[in-house]
């Protein structure tokens, strides 16, 4: 009897895992680690958002570049799905710029949607002289 019950629990667990699959949400940094210095001092930060989590409310997703502790909102790229970008003015720091990408969103929950957030590891952007390696 106990063995039969254990087998049923195992079959149920495996069935649930196979039906739901793995939930995966990923932020992909599309910003190169080095950009050539330009006369305007404005640089493009880009990211891709990828998630198979069905409970996320698509209209609630908001991307940010976190630079010097400030969340700078990104905008969706209209022609490419799940792609985000923002143009930011940067000083010509010889030490480069450290930033993170962050996405806030709501997911369906009972009795009401709940907020959540995902943040990347820190990245470094160096502004280099044009034609340098």
C-alpha positions as CSV (number, residue, x, y, z in Angstrom):
1,X,0.0,0.0,0.0
2,X,2.8,2.5,0.9
3,X,4.8,1.5,-2.1
4,X,1.7,2.0,-4.3
5,X,1.1,5.5,-2.8
6,X,4.8,6.4,-3.3
7,X,4.6,5.4,-6.9
8,X,1.5,7.4,-7.5
9,X,3.1,10.5,-6.0
10,X,6.2,10.0,-8.2
11,X,4.1,9.7,-11.3
12,X,2.0,12.7,-10.4
13,X,5.2,14.8,-9.7
14,X,6.8,13.8,-13.0
15,X,3.6,14.5,-14.9
16,X,3.3,18.0,-13.4
17,X,7.0,18.8,-14.2
18,X,6.6,17.6,-17.8
19,X,3.4,19.6,-18.3
20,X,4.7,22.8,-16.8
21,X,8.3,22.7,-18.1
22,X,10.9,25.0,-16.7
23,X,10.0,28.6,-16.2
24,X,12.8,30.7,-17.5
25,X,13.2,34.5,-17.7
26,X,16.4,36.0,-19.2
27,X,17.8,39.5,-19.8
28,X,20.3,39.6,-22.6
29,X,22.7,42.5,-22.7
30,X,23.1,43.7,-26.3
31,X,25.4,46.7,-25.4
32,X,29.0,46.1,-26.5
33,X,31.6,46.4,-23.8
34,X,33.4,49.1,-25.8
35,X,31.9,51.9,-27.8
36,X,33.8,54.5,-29.8
37,X,33.8,58.0,-28.4
38,X,31.4,60.3,-30.3
39,X,31.1,64.1,-30.4
40,X,27.6,64.1,-28.8
41,X,28.6,62.0,-25.8
42,X,25.4,60.0,-26.1
43,X,25.5,56.2,-26.2
44,X,22.9,53.5,-26.9
45,X,22.2,50.8,-24.3
46,X,20.3,47.8,-25.6
47,X,18.7,44.7,-24.0
48,X,16.5,41.7,-24.9
49,X,13.9,40.3,-22.6
50,X,13.0,36.6,-23.0
51,X,10.5,34.8,-20.8
52,X,8.3,31.7,-21.0
53,X,6.5,32.5,-17.8
54,X,2.9,32.6,-18.8
55,X,1.7,34.6,-15.7
56,X,3.7,37.7,-16.6
57,X,1.5,40.6,-17.7
58,X,3.2,41.7,-20.9
59,X,1.8,45.2,-20.7
60,X,3.5,45.7,-17.3
61,X,7.1,45.0,-18.3
62,X,9.4,48.0,-17.9
63,X,13.1,47.9,-18.6
64,X,15.8,50.1,-17.0
65,X,19.5,50.8,-17.2
66,X,20.8,51.2,-13.6
67,X,23.7,53.7,-13.8
68,X,25.2,55.3,-10.7
69,X,22.3,54.0,-8.6
70,X,19.7,55.7,-10.9
71,X,17.0,53.7,-12.8
72,X,16.8,55.2,-16.3
73,X,13.7,53.9,-18.2
74,X,14.3,52.1,-21.4
75,X,11.8,52.0,-24.3
76,X,10.5,49.1,-26.3
77,X,11.9,48.9,-29.8
78,X,8.8,48.9,-32.1
79,X,10.2,46.7,-34.9
80,X,11.8,44.0,-32.8
81,X,9.8,42.0,-30.3
82,X,11.0,42.0,-26.6
83,X,13.9,44.4,-27.4
84,X,14.6,47.5,-25.3
85,X,16.9,50.5,-25.7
86,X,17.8,54.0,-24.4
87,X,20.2,56.7,-25.4
88,X,22.2,58.1,-22.4
89,X,24.7,60.9,-22.1
90,X,27.9,59.7,-20.5
91,X,31.0,61.6,-19.4
92,X,34.4,60.6,-20.7
93,X,35.5,58.7,-17.6
94,X,38.8,56.9,-18.1
95,X,37.5,54.3,-15.6
96,X,34.6,53.3,-17.8
97,X,31.0,53.0,-16.6
98,X,29.4,50.2,-14.6
99,X,25.8,49.5,-15.1
100,X,23.1,46.9,-14.7
101,X,19.9,46.1,-16.6
102,X,16.7,45.7,-14.6
103,X,13.2,44.7,-15.5
104,X,10.1,45.3,-13.4
105,X,6.9,43.4,-14.1
106,X,3.6,42.2,-12.7
107,X,2.6,38.5,-12.6
108,X,-0.8,37.0,-12.1
109,X,-1.5,35.9,-8.6
110,X,-4.5,35.4,-6.4
111,X,-6.2,37.7,-5.4
112,X,-4.4,40.3,-7.4
113,X,-1.2,40.7,-9.5
114,X,2.1,40.9,-7.7
115,X,5.2,42.9,-8.6
116,X,8.5,41.3,-9.3
117,X,11.9,42.4,-10.6
118,X,14.9,40.9,-12.4
119,X,18.4,42.5,-12.4
120,X,21.5,41.4,-14.3
121,X,25.1,41.2,-13.0
122,X,27.1,44.4,-13.3
123,X,28.5,45.2,-16.7
124,X,31.2,47.6,-17.7
125,X,31.2,50.0,-20.7
126,X,34.4,51.6,-21.9
127,X,34.3,54.6,-24.2
128,X,37.4,54.3,-26.4
129,X,39.0,56.5,-29.0
130,X,37.7,55.7,-32.6
131,X,39.9,53.2,-34.4
132,X,41.4,51.8,-31.2
133,X,41.3,48.0,-30.6
